[in-house]
Amino acid sequence: MARESIKARERKRERMVAKYAHKRATLKAAGDYEALDKLPKNASPVRLHNRCKLTGRPKGYMRKFGINRVTFREMASAGKIPGVTKSSW
């Protein structure tokens, strides 16, 4: 499980990206790159990293479910994810 400070940092970045999204889009459309440079670094969506919503694990992330592969397997085996069944052939 990821440290709480790492998860909090990522949530803070998400809020900042959302806050500056409109301003960033207008500056980019206007071609004002000097003003874009003055925005905070964490306002850039490139700095976001996908993390598991439950554990905060950065690797093995599944976009469709928003969780990592380990948590996905545990939840799928327990029947907590609707529509997901263990395959057999």
N, C-alpha and C positions, 0 to 999 in steps of 0.2 A: 504494500500500500504506500502511496506517495505521501510525503510529508505534507502537513496541513498548509505550511507556508507556500509550497509550490503550487498547490491547488488554488490558494487564495490569490497568488500572483497571476495565475491564468485567468481567473474570474475578473480580476481588476483590468487586465488587458482587454477582455471581451467587452466590458463596459466602456472602456475608452475608445475602442474601435467603433462601437455603436454611436457614441457621443459625437465623434468627429466625422462620421461617414458622409453626411450631407455636405459639410464644409469642404471635405477632401474632394468630393465629386465635383463641386462647383469650381474649386481652384484648378483641378486637373483639366476640366473642360475649357477654362479660360486660358490655360497654359501658363499660369503663374507659379513657376517652379520655385521661385525664391520664397514665396509664402508657404508652399508645401514643405520646404526645408525647415521652416520655423515651427511646424506642428510637432507635438511630442513624438518620440520614436515609437512608443507603444500604441500610438493611434493608427499605425500601419497594420492592415490585416495580414500581411506577410509574417508578422511576428507571432501570430497565434499558432498554437499547436494542439492538435486533437488529443484529448485525454478522456479516459473512461469517466462517465458521470458518477459512477459509484465508488470506484477505488482510486481514480486519478492516475492510473497506469498509462504511460505515454505510448507504449509499444503494443502492437497487436490490436489496434483500434478498428472496430467495424462501424463504418459510417451509417449504415442502414439502421443499426440498433443503438448507436451512441455509447456502446460499452466495449470492453476489450474481449479477446477470445476466451480467456480463462473464465471470466465472469459469465460470458455468454453460455459457455458449456455447462457451468454449474446451474444456471437458471433454466436452460433448456431441458436438462435432465430432470430438474425438479418440476417441470411443467409450468413455469412462471412466465414464459414467453408465448403468447397466443400464435397459433399457426405453425409452430416449429415442432417437428417430430424427428426422432432419430431415424436415419435412413437404414434400410435393409434391402438386399436384393439376392 
